[in-house]
Amino acid sequence: MNVLITGASRGIGKAIAEIFAANGHSVFLSSRNEKVLMETARQLQSKYPAVSVKAKAFDLGSKEQAIALASWVQESVQAPDILVNNAGSFEPGSVYNEPDGVLESQMATNLYSAYHLTRALLPSMMKEGKGRHIFNMCSIASLKAYNNGGAYSISKFALYGFSQNLREEMKPYGIKVTAVLPGAVLTDSWEGFDNSNKRIMEASDIAQLVYAASQLSIQACVEEILVRPQLGDL
């Protein structure tokens, strides 16, 4: 299979790229940080030399860049078998006091990136037919507001709505859509957090769930993956 993963240079995206590459699948990787992305691609290619690893930096907060990413992938394949919309960022704050422009930037990175990239790829994915799969990296914040969530939570609620709409639209075409809703995961958003007591989840936990959902028969679709730390949300 050919797997396109955004936000792939670190954290959950990198873990997802790793598990697909480890199982022999070709991966297309994208993120904003070209230096870190290329190092991730180098590591994966060195570890899994028999697998095709292609990487290119795009800023998916830009509609034009999202469409350019789709075009880049389609230079190599008609359509990806799996699309993982993982690009995102977290800017803490509250509606009443977060800086002007935070909502716009959070919506651009967390929602519009997935929306425009998916729209650019859907015609070819729909033409190819059954067996394609789209994963959208939502969040516990897509389900319940929390302190200091602000625009981030708003954007993740919107991404969850996008996933639900897309799921209904793609049923006749045999394209699966899965919303992934993780609680706290040890990624850059939790930089500096002492996880020595294993209080929050690892990125590999989410990657294993995504991979497992991608391996089911064509007549089975995991609509949502909801996973929290064993002791619950922080």
N, CA, C and O of each residue as an XYZ file, in Angstrom:
936
protein
N       0.837     -1.200      0.000
C       0.000      0.000      0.000
C       0.874      1.254      0.000
O       2.009      1.248      0.477
N       0.317      2.311     -0.542
C       0.952      3.621     -0.510
C       0.236      4.487      0.525
O      -0.981      4.663      0.468
N       1.005      5.023      1.470
C       0.435      5.726      2.615
C       0.983      7.148      2.669
O       2.197      7.345      2.725
N       0.095      8.138      2.654
C       0.484      9.541      2.783
C       0.180     10.006      4.199
O      -0.950      9.883      4.672
N       1.191     10.538      4.873
C       1.057     10.971      6.261
C       1.516     12.417      6.369
O       2.647     12.736      6.004
N       0.658     13.285      6.862
C       1.047     14.676      7.100
C       1.457     14.830      8.563
O       1.110     14.011      9.415
N       2.199     15.893      8.828
C       2.729     16.059     10.179
C       3.582     14.866     10.577
O       3.508     14.381     11.706
N       4.402     14.396      9.625
C       5.065     13.094      9.773
C       6.469     13.160     10.342
O       7.110     12.120     10.494
N       6.966     14.335     10.661
C       8.372     14.430     11.054
C       8.621     14.009     12.499
O       9.749     13.676     12.863
N       7.583     14.023     13.318
C       7.764     13.702     14.739
C       6.439     13.237     15.330
O       5.406     13.253     14.660
N       6.483     12.821     16.599
C       5.281     12.490     17.340
C       4.439     11.390     16.722
O       4.962     10.382     16.247
N       3.129     11.593     16.734
C       2.194     10.586     16.246
C       2.415     10.303     14.767
O       2.379      9.144     14.352
N       2.642     11.339     13.966
C       2.854     11.143     12.540
C       4.059     10.277     12.253
O       4.005      9.389     11.402
N       5.145     10.529     12.958
C       6.359      9.722     12.781
C       6.116      8.285     13.203
O       6.577      7.357     12.537
N       5.400      8.089     14.301
C       5.098      6.734     14.775
C       4.235      5.979     13.767
O       4.427      4.781     13.560
N       3.292      6.672     13.144
C       2.450      6.032     12.123
C       3.292      5.665     10.905
O       3.143      4.575     10.354
N       4.174      6.570     10.483
C       5.061      6.265      9.359
C       5.916      5.049      9.662
O       6.128      4.194      8.802
N       6.398      4.979     10.874
C       7.264      3.865     11.291
C       6.539      2.525     11.201
O       7.096      1.556     10.685
N       5.310      2.461     11.694
C       4.619      1.170     11.728
C       4.229      0.713     10.319
O       4.249     -0.484     10.033
N       3.880      1.642      9.449
C       3.569      1.241      8.072
C       4.833      0.809      7.337
O       4.813     -0.186      6.613
N       5.924      1.537      7.511
C       7.181      1.157      6.876
C       7.669     -0.196      7.395
O       8.173     -1.015      6.626
N       7.518     -0.423      8.685
C       7.951     -1.686      9.291
C       7.198     -2.871      8.712
O       7.698     -3.996      8.702
N       5.996     -2.608      8.230
C       5.183     -3.676      7.652
C       5.226     -3.695      6.124
O       4.381     -4.314      5.478
N       6.218     -3.012      5.558
C       6.485     -3.129      4.139
C       5.723     -2.208      3.217
O       5.712     -2.426      2.006
N       5.081     -1.180      3.756
C       4.295     -0.278      2.930
C       5.100      0.961      2.534
O       5.919      1.446      3.314
N       4.868      1.465      1.333
C       5.510      2.687      0.868
C       4.898      3.892      1.567
O       3.680      3.963      1.737
N       5.736      4.839      1.972
C       5.227      6.003      2.705
C       5.647      7.304      2.035
O       6.783      7.451      1.583
N       4.715      8.235      1.981
C       4.951      9.603      1.564
C       4.798     10.471      2.804
O       3.761     10.438      3.467
N       5.827     11.242      3.116
C       5.839     11.998      4.358
C       5.878     13.497      4.078
O       6.556     13.959      3.160
N       5.139     14.237      4.885
C       5.138     15.688      4.750
C       5.057     16.341      6.124
O       4.418     15.824      7.040
N       5.716     17.483      6.246
C       5.562     18.350      7.414
C       6.116     19.720      7.038
O       6.655     19.894      5.945
N       5.987     20.680      7.928
C       6.487     22.022      7.626
C       8.005     22.127      7.775
O       8.666     22.819      7.002
N       8.546     21.437      8.774
C       9.970     21.559      9.102
C      10.794     20.636      8.217
O      10.884     19.436      8.474
N      11.393     21.197      7.178
C      12.097     20.371      6.197
C      13.270     19.622      6.815
O      13.480     18.450      6.506
N      14.032     20.272      7.677
C      15.213     19.641      8.263
C      14.843     18.413      9.073
O      15.438     17.350      8.900
N      13.862     18.552      9.958
C      13.439     17.433     10.799
C      12.783     16.349      9.955
O      12.981     15.159     10.201
N      12.004     16.760      8.965
C      11.330     15.799      8.089
C      12.343     14.930      7.349
O      12.194     13.710      7.289
N      13.352     15.548      6.797
C      14.340     14.796      6.025
C      15.141     13.849      6.918
O      15.537     12.768      6.482
N      15.374     14.247      8.148
C      16.060     13.359      9.082
C      15.184     12.156      9.423
O      15.678     11.032      9.519
N      13.899     12.389      9.603
C      12.959     11.283      9.841
C      12.943     10.329      8.657
O      12.984      9.112      8.833
N      12.882     10.886      7.442
C      12.883     10.052      6.240
C      14.176      9.254      6.135
O      14.152      8.080      5.766
N      15.299      9.882      6.456
C      16.595      9.188      6.403
C      16.623      8.021      7.391
O      17.093      6.930      7.066
N      16.116      8.264      8.593
C      16.089      7.215      9.611
C      15.250      6.026      9.154
O      15.665      4.875      9.292
N      14.070      6.309      8.610
C      13.185      5.237      8.173
C      13.776      4.464      7.001
O      13.695      3.237      6.951
N      14.372      5.194      6.057
C      14.950      4.524      4.898
C      16.121      3.635      5.294
O      16.320      2.556      4.735
N      16.894      4.111      6.271
C      18.025      3.314      6.761
C      17.552      2.069      7.494
O      18.149      1.000      7.366
N      16.499      2.208      8.249
C      15.973      1.094      9.043
C      15.209      0.092      8.188
O      15.227     -1.109      8.459
N      14.533      0.596      7.147
C      13.726     -0.267      6.277
C      14.132     -0.039      4.824
O      13.377      0.563      4.060
N      15.319     -0.514      4.431
C      15.870     -0.208      3.108
C      15.044     -0.738      1.942
O      15.162     -0.233      0.825
N      14.222     -1.734      2.179
C      13.418     -2.307      1.089
C      12.150     -1.505      0.817
O      11.440     -1.774     -0.152
N      11.868     -0.534      1.658
C      10.622      0.241      1.559
C      10.880      1.585      0.883
O      11.927      2.199      1.087
N       9.924      2.036      0.080
C      10.020      3.357     -0.537
C       9.602      4.427      0.471
O       8.482      4.413      0.981
N      10.516      5.351      0.746
C      10.241      6.464      1.653
C      10.482      7.759      0.891
O      11.614      8.052      0.507
N       9.427      8.537      0.669
C       9.556      9.816     -0.019
C       9.055     10.916      0.912
O       8.053     10.751      1.608
N       9.765     12.033      0.912
C       9.407     13.114      1.823
C       9.601     14.468      1.154
O      10.546     14.674      0.393
N       8.699     15.374      1.449
C       8.815     16.746      0.955
C       8.070     17.674      1.896
O       6.976     17.351      2.358
N       8.658     18.823      2.178
C       8.069     19.777      3.118
C       7.001     20.627      2.445
O       7.192     21.144      1.344
N       5.872     20.759      3.134
C       4.787     21.645      2.709
C       4.185     22.280      3.955
O       4.124     21.654      5.013
N       3.742     23.522      3.824
C       3.011     24.186      4.905
C       1.527     24.060      4.599
O       0.985     24.816      3.793
N       0.875     23.106      5.245
C      -0.511     22.796      4.903
C      -1.511     23.794      5.472
O      -2.715     23.653      5.262
N      -1.024     24.793      6.184
C      -1.896     25.895      6.562
C      -2.284     26.739      5.360
O      -3.179     27.581      5.440
N      -1.600     26.505      4.243
C      -1.872     27.191      2.976
C      -2.634     26.258      2.052
O      -2.206     25.125      1.828
N      -3.747     26.712      1.516
C      -4.529     25.916      0.569
C      -3.676     25.519     -0.626
O      -3.731     24.377     -1.082
N      -2.891     26.454     -1.129
C      -2.067     26.187     -2.302
C      -1.035     25.100     -2.015
O      -0.757     24.260     -2.871
N      -0.475     25.118     -0.822
C       0.515     24.108     -0.444
C      -0.142     22.740     -0.267
O       0.458     21.720     -0.605
N      -1.354     22.709      0.254
C      -2.071     21.437      0.399
C      -2.337     20.810     -0.966
O      -2.168     19.605     -1.148
N      -2.750     21.632     -1.915
C      -2.996     21.135     -3.272
C      -1.684     20.702     -3.926
O      -1.650     19.724     -4.673
N      -0.603     21.436     -3.641
C       0.707     21.075     -4.189
C       1.175     19.729     -3.641
O       1.798     18.951     -4.364
N       0.884     19.451     -2.381
C       1.243     18.157     -1.802
C       0.519     17.033     -2.537
O       1.123     16.013     -2.866
N      -0.752     17.218     -2.790
C      -1.512     16.201     -3.523
C      -0.901     15.958     -4.899
O      -0.767     14.813     -5.329
N      -0.533     17.028     -5.584
C       0.066     16.899     -6.916
C       1.396     16.171     -6.850
O       1.703     15.358     -7.722
N       2.187     16.454     -5.828
C       3.489     15.788     -5.662
C       3.321     14.282     -5.493
O       4.048     13.500     -6.105
N       2.365     13.879     -4.666
C       2.123     12.451     -4.454
C       1.663     11.801     -5.755
O       2.077     10.689     -6.081
N       0.804     12.502     -6.494
C       0.247     11.930     -7.712
C       1.239     11.881     -8.870
O       0.938     11.321     -9.925
N       2.404     12.457     -8.679
C       3.478     12.251     -9.643
C       4.000     10.817     -9.571
O       4.593     10.313    -10.526
N       3.771     10.162     -8.422
C       4.287      8.812     -8.197
C       3.208      7.745     -8.223
O       3.444      6.632     -8.695
N       2.024      8.076     -7.720
C       0.938      7.092     -7.665
C      -0.358      7.763     -8.081
O      -0.520      8.974     -7.930
N      -1.288      6.960     -8.612
C      -2.590      7.485     -9.020
C      -3.324      8.092     -7.824
O      -3.898      9.178     -7.911
N      -3.291      7.369     -6.717
C      -3.934      7.831     -5.487
C      -3.353      7.054     -4.320
O      -3.038      5.873     -4.472
N      -3.201      7.683     -3.152
C      -2.734      6.923     -1.992
C      -3.808      5.924     -1.555
O      -5.004      6.196     -1.658
N      -3.370      4.788     -1.074
C      -4.317      3.829     -0.506
C      -4.824      4.324      0.839
O      -5.983      4.118      1.200
N      -3.930      4.982      1.573
C      -4.275      5.499      2.896
C      -3.789      6.936      3.007
O      -2.649      7.247      2.663
N      -4.658      7.800      3.488
C      -4.327      9.193      3.776
C      -4.494      9.420      5.268
O      -5.567      9.180      5.823
N      -3.439      9.879      5.911
C      -3.498     10.191      7.336
C      -3.340     11.700      7.498
O      -2.237     12.232      7.371
N      -4.440     12.379      7.778
C      -4.425     13.823      7.993
C      -4.048     14.089      9.456
O      -4.906     14.204     10.332
N      -2.743     14.180      9.684
C      -2.229     14.320     11.041
C      -1.645     15.707     11.320
O      -1.355     16.030     12.472
N      -1.472     16.523     10.292
C      -0.892     17.855     10.494
C      -1.746     18.648     11.473
O      -2.973     18.651     11.377
N      -1.098     19.312     12.406
C      -1.841     20.091     13.383
C      -0.906     20.803     14.332
O       0.290     20.517     14.379
N      -1.454     21.722     15.082
C      -0.675     22.436     16.088
C      -1.586     22.792     17.251
O      -2.809     22.818     17.117
N      -0.973     23.065     18.389
C      -1.723     23.412     19.598
C      -1.272     24.768     20.103
O      -0.109     24.949     20.463
N      -2.188     25.715     20.131
C      -1.925     27.029     20.700
C      -2.885     27.220     21.870
O      -4.079     27.426     21.654
N      -2.387     27.155     23.109
C      -3.263     27.269     24.269
C      -3.855     28.670     24.393
O      -3.293     29.650     23.904
N      -4.993     28.734     25.053
C      -5.622     30.022     25.280
C      -7.116     29.871     25.480
O      -7.660     28.775     25.348
N      -7.767     30.956     25.792
C      -9.214     30.980     25.986
C      -9.827     31.972     25.002
O      -9.176     32.925     24.574
N     -11.069     31.736     24.656
C     -11.728     32.584     23.675
C     -11.645     34.056     24.069
O     -11.459     34.920     23.213
N     -11.782     34.340     25.357
C     -11.871     35.735     25.781
C     -10.522     36.455     25.836
O     -10.488     37.685     25.880
N      -9.400     35.706     25.835
C      -8.128     36.409     25.975
C      -7.018     35.932     25.034
O      -5.906     36.454     25.104
N      -7.281     34.957     24.156
C      -6.215     34.521     23.256
C      -5.931     35.615     22.230
O      -6.828     36.388     21.893
N      -4.702     35.691     21.730
C      -4.341     36.764     20.796
C      -5.197     36.731     19.528
O      -5.656     35.674     19.096
N      -5.392     37.880     18.962
C      -6.122     37.975     17.697
C      -5.390     37.161     16.637
O      -4.167     37.240     16.521
N      -6.137     36.384     15.870
C      -5.539     35.590     14.806
C      -5.318     34.135     15.154
O      -5.031     33.327     14.271
N      -5.449     33.776     16.447
C      -5.221     32.389     16.854
C      -6.275     31.468     16.244
O      -5.941     30.378     15.778
N      -7.530     31.882     16.238
C      -8.564     31.036     15.649
C      -8.263     30.766     14.180
O      -8.373     29.632     13.716
N      -7.883     31.810     13.454
C      -7.591     31.646     12.029
C      -6.423     30.672     11.810
O      -6.487     29.817     10.927
N      -5.368     30.800     12.605
C      -4.211     29.931     12.412
C      -4.511     28.498     12.831
O      -4.038     27.556     12.194
N      -5.294     28.322     13.895
C      -5.646     26.977     14.329
C      -6.583     26.295     13.336
O      -6.445     25.100     13.073
N      -7.521     27.033     12.795
C      -8.407     26.456     11.789
C      -7.631     26.098     10.519
O      -7.881     25.058      9.910
N      -6.702     26.947     10.127
C      -5.925     26.687      8.917
C      -5.098     25.421      9.059
O      -5.060     24.600      8.143
N      -4.436     25.252     10.196
C      -3.553     24.101     10.383
C      -4.320     22.833     10.719
O      -4.000     21.762     10.204
N      -5.321     22.939     11.571
C      -5.989     21.749     12.099
C      -7.196     21.292     11.280
O      -7.576     20.123     11.346
N      -7.795     22.187     10.519
C      -8.971     21.824      9.723
C      -8.749     21.988      8.227
O      -8.908     21.036      7.464
N      -8.381     23.197      7.808
C      -8.296     23.459      6.371
C      -7.241     22.586      5.700
O      -7.396     22.212      4.538
N      -6.173     22.258      6.419
C      -5.139     21.388      5.842
C      -5.750     20.070      5.401
O      -5.525     19.617      4.279
N      -6.521     19.457      6.286
C      -7.162     18.178      5.959
C      -8.229     18.360      4.887
O      -8.347     17.537      3.979
N      -8.990     19.414      4.986
C     -10.075     19.659      4.039
C      -9.542     19.809      2.609
O     -10.023     19.146      1.690
N      -8.549     20.682      2.428
C      -8.063     20.952      1.075
C      -7.253     19.794      0.518
O      -7.363     19.490     -0.670
N      -6.444     19.140      1.338
C      -5.668     17.996      0.855
C      -6.597     16.854      0.458
O      -6.417     16.234     -0.590
N      -7.585     16.579      1.297
C      -8.530     15.505      1.006
C      -9.305     15.793     -0.272
O      -9.468     14.908     -1.113
N      -9.777     17.009     -0.422
C     -10.531     17.377     -1.630
C      -9.672     17.222     -2.893
O     -10.168     16.824     -3.947
N      -8.390     17.538     -2.769
C      -7.505     17.424     -3.926
C      -7.271     15.971     -4.322
O      -7.062     15.668     -5.496
N      -7.306     15.072     -3.339
C      -7.021     13.659     -3.597
C      -8.271     12.819     -3.867
O      -8.176     11.752     -4.473
N      -9.415     13.279     -3.432
C     -10.621     12.466     -3.527
C     -11.004     12.034     -4.942
O     -11.393     10.879     -5.118
N     -10.917     12.886     -5.952
C     -11.312     12.405     -7.283
C     -10.563     11.148     -7.706
O     -11.171     10.214     -8.229
N      -9.257     11.112     -7.487
C      -8.488      9.927     -7.874
C      -8.759      8.764     -6.935
O      -8.783      7.614     -7.373
N      -8.965      9.042     -5.645
C      -9.271      7.964     -4.699
C     -10.630      7.347     -5.019
O     -10.793      6.130     -4.942
N     -11.597      8.174     -5.373
C     -12.928      7.676     -5.712
C     -12.902      6.879     -7.017
O     -13.623      5.893     -7.170
N     -12.072      7.315     -7.939
C     -11.945      6.598     -9.202
C     -11.330      5.221     -8.999
O     -11.723      4.257     -9.656
N     -10.364      5.130     -8.090
C      -9.699      3.857     -7.808
C     -10.635      2.884     -7.094
O     -10.497      1.668     -7.232
N     -11.590      3.425     -6.327
C     -12.611      2.578     -5.732
C     -12.297      2.023     -4.362
O     -11.568      2.639     -3.584
N     -12.845      0.860     -4.069
C     -12.829      0.286     -2.732
C     -11.421      0.066     -2.198
O     -10.463     -0.141     -2.943
N     -11.342      0.121     -0.879
C     -10.086     -0.206     -0.214
C      -9.297      0.992      0.254
O      -8.344      0.838      1.018
N      -9.673      2.202     -0.189
C      -8.974      3.401      0.281
C      -9.456      3.763      1.675
O     -10.558      3.393      2.082
N      -8.604      4.501      2.413
C      -8.922      4.787      3.810
C      -8.356      6.155      4.180
O      -7.199      6.460      3.890
N      -9.177      6.965      4.816
C      -8.768      8.295      5.284
C      -8.863      8.332      6.804
O      -9.910      8.026      7.375
N      -7.769      8.707      7.452
C      -7.748      8.894      8.901
C      -7.582     10.381      9.201
O      -6.688     11.031      8.659
N      -8.441     10.915     10.059
C      -8.331     12.302     10.486
C      -7.987     12.348     11.966
O      -8.713     11.812     12.803
N      -6.869     12.996     12.280
C      -6.398     13.037     13.661
C      -7.132     14.133     14.427
O      -6.731     15.297     14.434
N      -8.214     13.722     15.065
C      -8.995     14.636     15.888
C      -8.402     14.642     17.304
O      -7.181     14.610     17.454
N      -9.229     14.681     18.323
C      -8.723     14.792     19.690
C      -9.869     14.608     20.666
O     -11.040     14.749     20.311
N      -9.514     14.292     21.899
C     -10.504     14.355     22.970
C     -11.139     15.748     22.995
O     -12.306     15.911     23.351
N     -10.336     16.751     22.605
C     -10.838     18.130     22.548
C     -11.899     18.311     21.475
O     -12.547     19.357     21.424
N     -12.092     17.312     20.614
C     -13.177     17.356     19.626
C     -14.523     17.043     20.254
O     -15.570     17.313     19.666
N     -14.491     16.467     21.466
C     -15.710     15.975     22.106
C     -16.158     16.806     23.293
O     -17.349     16.885     23.597
N     -15.185     17.431     23.969
C     -15.516     18.135     25.200
C     -14.567     19.305     25.397
O     -13.347     19.158     25.318
N     -15.145     20.463     25.653
C     -14.322     21.648     25.895
C     -13.586     21.517     27.224
O     -14.051     20.842     28.143
N     -12.443     22.166     27.309
C     -11.667     22.139     28.548
C     -10.936     23.462     28.710
O     -10.773     24.213     27.748
N     -10.499     23.744     29.927
C      -9.822     24.999     30.204
C      -8.577     25.157     29.337
O      -7.804     24.217     29.156
N      -8.402     26.352     28.810
C      -7.233     26.703     28.016
C      -7.254     26.031     26.642
O      -6.232     25.964     25.959
N      -8.427     25.535     26.247
C      -8.546     24.897     24.938
C      -8.803     25.889     23.824
O      -8.203     25.787     22.754
N      -9.682     26.844     24.057
C      -9.949     27.930     23.126
C     -10.088     27.532     21.674
O     -10.848     26.626     21.330
N      -9.342     28.224     20.826
C      -9.430     28.022     19.385
C      -9.002     26.617     18.977
O      -9.512     26.073     17.997
N      -8.072     26.029     19.718
C      -7.643     24.667     19.392
C      -8.821     23.709     19.459
O      -9.053     22.931     18.534
N      -9.559     23.770     20.553
C     -10.705     22.883     20.714
C     -11.759     23.151     19.643
O     -12.362     22.217     19.114
N     -11.974     24.402     19.330
C     -12.931     24.758     18.279
C     -12.523     24.110     16.956
O     -13.361     23.551     16.248
N     -11.240     24.186     16.629
C     -10.766     23.623     15.358
C     -10.884     22.102     15.345
O     -11.146     21.506     14.300
N     -10.693     21.474     16.502
C     -10.783     20.012     16.568
C     -12.241     19.544     16.544
O     -12.534     18.483     15.993
N     -13.151     20.314     17.128
C     -14.577     20.026     16.957
C     -14.924     20.060     15.466
O     -15.655     19.204     14.969
N     -14.394     21.056     14.767
C     -14.685     21.201     13.336
C     -14.110     20.040     12.532
O     -14.752     19.552     11.602
N     -12.902     19.594     12.883
C     -12.299     18.470     12.178
C     -13.112     17.196     12.388
O     -13.244     16.382     11.474
N     -13.648     17.027     13.572
C     -14.500     15.868     13.863
C     -15.777     15.921     13.028
O     -16.236     14.897     12.523
N     -16.343     17.103     12.887
C     -17.522     17.269     12.029
C     -17.200     16.974     10.576
O     -17.992     16.347      9.873
N     -16.048     17.423     10.130
C     -15.590     17.117      8.775
C     -15.491     15.609      8.572
O     -15.914     15.088      7.540
N     -14.937     14.914      9.549
C     -14.787     13.459      9.458
C     -16.137     12.766      9.359
O     -16.311     11.839      8.567
N     -17.092     13.219     10.165
C     -18.413     12.601     10.156
C     -19.118     12.818      8.815
O     -19.747     11.903      8.283
N     -19.011     14.020      8.278
C     -19.601     14.290      6.966
C     -18.946     13.448      5.884
O     -19.622     12.863      5.038
N     -17.630     13.395      5.923
C     -16.893     12.654      4.908
C     -17.212     11.169      4.969
O     -17.302     10.506      3.936
N     -17.379     10.654      6.157
C     -17.727      9.238      6.311
C     -19.023      8.919      5.560
O     -19.089      7.928      4.832
N     -20.038      9.745      5.731
C     -21.312      9.516      5.057
C     -21.175      9.634      3.539
O     -21.742      8.837      2.791
N     -20.416     10.636      3.095
C     -20.274     10.878      1.658
C     -19.515      9.764      0.942
O     -19.787      9.468     -0.222
N     -18.567      9.153      1.636
C     -17.694      8.177      0.988
C     -18.208      6.741      1.048
O     -17.624      5.855      0.423
N     -19.274      6.498      1.779
C     -19.804      5.138      1.875
C     -20.068      4.506      0.511
O     -19.663      3.365      0.289
N     -20.735      5.208     -0.416
C     -21.039      4.573     -1.708
C     -19.806      4.263     -2.547
O     -19.875      3.462     -3.480
N     -18.683      4.890     -2.222
C     -17.469      4.710     -3.018
C     -16.501      3.688     -2.410
O     -15.436      3.421     -2.967
N     -16.878      3.135     -1.287
C     -16.035      2.138     -0.652
C     -14.805      2.703      0.025
O     -13.869      1.963      0.325
N     -14.793      4.011      0.273
C     -13.661      4.650      0.941
C     -13.984      4.794      2.422
O     -14.988      5.401      2.792
N     -13.141      4.242      3.249
C     -13.352      4.296      4.694
C     -12.863      5.628      5.256
O     -11.904      6.211      4.750
N     -13.525      6.097      6.295
C     -13.114      7.321      6.994
C     -13.130      7.040      8.488
O     -14.133      6.583      9.037
N     -12.017      7.316      9.132
C     -11.888      7.076     10.569
C     -11.455      8.349     11.281
O     -10.455      8.962     10.907
N     -12.197      8.747     12.297
C     -11.797      9.850     13.169
C     -11.010      9.267     14.341
O     -11.494      8.373     15.036
N      -9.811      9.769     14.555
C      -8.970      9.311     15.663
C      -9.035     10.361     16.757
O      -8.720     11.528     16.527
N      -9.447      9.940     17.956
C      -9.676     10.889     19.046
C      -8.846     10.494     20.275
O      -9.370      9.888     21.210
N      -7.562     10.835     20.273
C      -6.723     10.475     21.414
C      -6.769     11.517     22.531
O      -6.953     12.711     22.293
N      -6.596     11.026     23.748
C      -6.343     11.910     24.871
C      -4.872     12.282     24.881
O      -4.233     12.310     23.829
N      -4.333     12.565     26.046
C      -2.961     13.053     26.159
C      -1.948     12.017     25.663
O      -1.934     10.869     26.107
N      -1.105     12.459     24.732
C      -0.051     11.623     24.156
C       1.270     12.372     24.305
O       1.320     13.592     24.148
N       2.316     11.650     24.602
C       3.628     12.267     24.820
C       4.215     12.735     23.490
O       4.984     12.016     22.852
N       3.843     13.950     23.083
C       4.351     14.571     21.865
C       4.853     15.968     22.230
O       4.953     16.305     23.409
N       5.164     16.771     21.226
C       5.681     18.122     21.483
C       4.718     18.977     22.296
O       5.144     19.875     23.023
N       3.419     18.701     22.177
C       2.435     19.476     22.946
C       2.637     19.292     24.455
O       2.221     20.135     25.250
N       3.276     18.187     24.840
C       3.530     17.887     26.254
C       5.025     17.953     26.560
O       5.512     17.276     27.465
N       5.742     18.770     25.802
C       7.182     18.898     26.000
C       7.501     19.290     27.442
O       6.914     20.227     27.983
N       8.427     18.572     28.053
C       8.801     18.844     29.428
C       8.012     18.065     30.456
O       8.331     18.105     31.644
N       6.974     17.347     30.011
C       6.149     16.579     30.951
C       6.918     15.342     31.427
O       7.485     14.607     30.619
N       6.930     15.123     32.726
C       7.603     13.954     33.297
C       6.671     12.748     33.209
O       5.721     12.630     33.983
N       6.949     11.860     32.264
C       6.088     10.705     32.059
C       6.723      9.428     32.607
O       6.432      8.327     32.140
N       7.588      9.591     33.597
C       8.282      8.425     34.146
C       7.319      7.437     34.800
O       7.619      6.247     34.898
N       6.169      7.927     35.245
C       5.169      7.021     35.839
C       4.130      6.558     34.818
O       3.108      5.972     35.178
N       4.406      6.831     33.526
C       3.528      6.387     32.426
C       2.102      6.918     32.573
O       1.129      6.189     32.380
N       2.000      8.187     32.916
C       0.680      8.789     33.122
C      -0.057      9.025     31.810
O      -1.276      8.871     31.750
N       0.674      9.399     30.756
C       0.013      9.648     29.472
C       0.532      8.669     28.421
O       1.532      7.982     28.634
N      -0.155      8.618     27.296
C       0.093      7.594     26.288
C       1.333      7.909     25.447
O       1.833      9.034     25.433
N       1.807      6.883     24.753
C       2.911      7.016     23.813
C       2.363      7.170     22.393
O       1.264      6.705     22.088
N       3.130      7.818     21.539
C       2.716      7.972     20.135
C       2.527      6.617     19.463
O       1.672      6.466     18.590
N       3.319      5.642     19.866
C       3.209      4.300     19.273
C       1.864      3.651     19.583
O       1.391      2.817     18.810
N       1.239      4.024     20.709
C      -0.092      3.488     21.024
C      -1.087      3.877     19.935
O      -1.880      3.052     19.481
N      -1.034      5.144     19.520
C      -1.964      5.636     18.506
C      -1.640      5.011     17.157
O      -2.542      4.650     16.402
N      -0.349      4.884     16.855
C       0.065      4.292     15.587
C      -0.421      2.856     15.456
O      -0.873      2.450     14.385
N      -0.332      2.092     16.523
C      -0.779      0.701     16.475
C      -2.272      0.604     16.212
O      -2.721     -0.286     15.490
N      -3.036      1.506     16.790
C      -4.484      1.491     16.571
C      -4.836      1.876     15.137
O      -5.710      1.265     14.522
N      -4.158      2.883     14.611
C      -4.392      3.285     13.216
C      -4.046      2.135     12.277
O      -4.807      1.829     11.359
N      -2.914      1.507     12.503
C      -2.508      0.411     11.625
C      -3.505     -0.740     11.692
O      -3.886     -1.294     10.660
N      -3.924     -1.098     12.889
C      -4.882     -2.199     13.035
C      -6.177     -1.893     12.300
O      -6.736     -2.772     11.643
N      -6.667     -0.649     12.401
C      -7.913     -0.270     11.721
C      -7.757     -0.339     10.211
O      -8.727     -0.591      9.496
N      -6.544     -0.117      9.722
C      -6.308     -0.114      8.273
C      -6.243     -1.521      7.686
O      -6.248     -1.684      6.466
N      -6.183     -2.529      8.541
C      -5.964     -3.894      8.066
C      -7.235     -4.742      8.021
O      -7.164     -5.935      7.726
N      -8.371     -4.161      8.303
C      -9.607     -4.925      8.314
C     -10.080     -5.220      6.888
O      -9.575     -4.642      5.925
N     -11.042     -6.113      6.766
C     -11.619     -6.431      5.465
C     -12.305     -5.190      4.894
O     -12.621     -4.255      5.629
N     -12.534     -5.188      3.571
C     -13.112     -4.006      2.938
C     -14.535     -3.727      3.410
O     -15.034     -2.616      3.236
N     -15.189     -4.715      4.001
C     -16.565     -4.505      4.460
C     -16.650     -4.025      5.912
O     -17.746     -3.891      6.457
N     -15.501     -3.766      6.536
C     -15.483     -3.308      7.928
C     -14.795     -1.955      8.020
O     -13.705     -1.762      7.481
N     -15.445     -1.015      8.711
C     -14.869      0.321      8.885
C     -14.927      0.726     10.355
O     -16.000      0.761     10.957
N     -13.782      1.024     10.914
C     -13.726      1.606     12.255
C     -14.007      3.101     12.093
O     -13.180      3.839     11.558
N     -15.149      3.530     12.548
C     -15.531      4.929     12.337
C     -14.800      5.876     13.281
O     -14.472      7.002     12.908
N     -14.546      5.417     14.505
C     -13.877      6.264     15.495
C     -12.919      5.434     16.334
O     -13.216      4.299     16.704
N     -11.768      6.018     16.624
C     -10.831      5.433     17.578
C     -10.734      6.412     18.740
O     -10.105      7.464     18.618
N     -11.345      6.075     19.850
C     -11.351      6.917     21.044
C     -10.469      6.256     22.099
O     -10.782      5.163     22.571
N      -9.383      6.903     22.467
C      -8.432      6.293     23.400
C      -7.907      7.343     24.382
O      -7.502      8.439     23.994
N      -7.927      6.981     25.639
C      -7.478      7.868     26.707
C      -6.404      7.181     27.549
O      -6.281      5.956     27.514
N      -5.625      7.960     28.306
C      -4.730      7.339     29.282
C      -5.532      6.461     30.252
O      -6.698      6.735     30.538
N      -4.902      5.433     30.735
C      -5.584      4.500     31.643
C      -6.240      5.203     32.828
O      -7.336      4.819     33.237
N      -5.600      6.207     33.379
C      -6.160      6.935     34.530
C      -7.074      8.081     34.124
O      -7.536      8.844     34.973
N      -7.334      8.202     32.831
C      -8.244      9.234     32.351
C      -7.513     10.499     31.926
O      -6.285     10.567     31.966
N      -8.279     11.488     31.525
C      -7.708     12.746     31.056
C      -7.055     13.498     32.184
O      -7.428     13.370     33.350
N      -6.057     14.295     31.802
C      -5.418     15.161     32.787
C      -6.217     16.428     32.965
O      -5.838     17.290     33.757
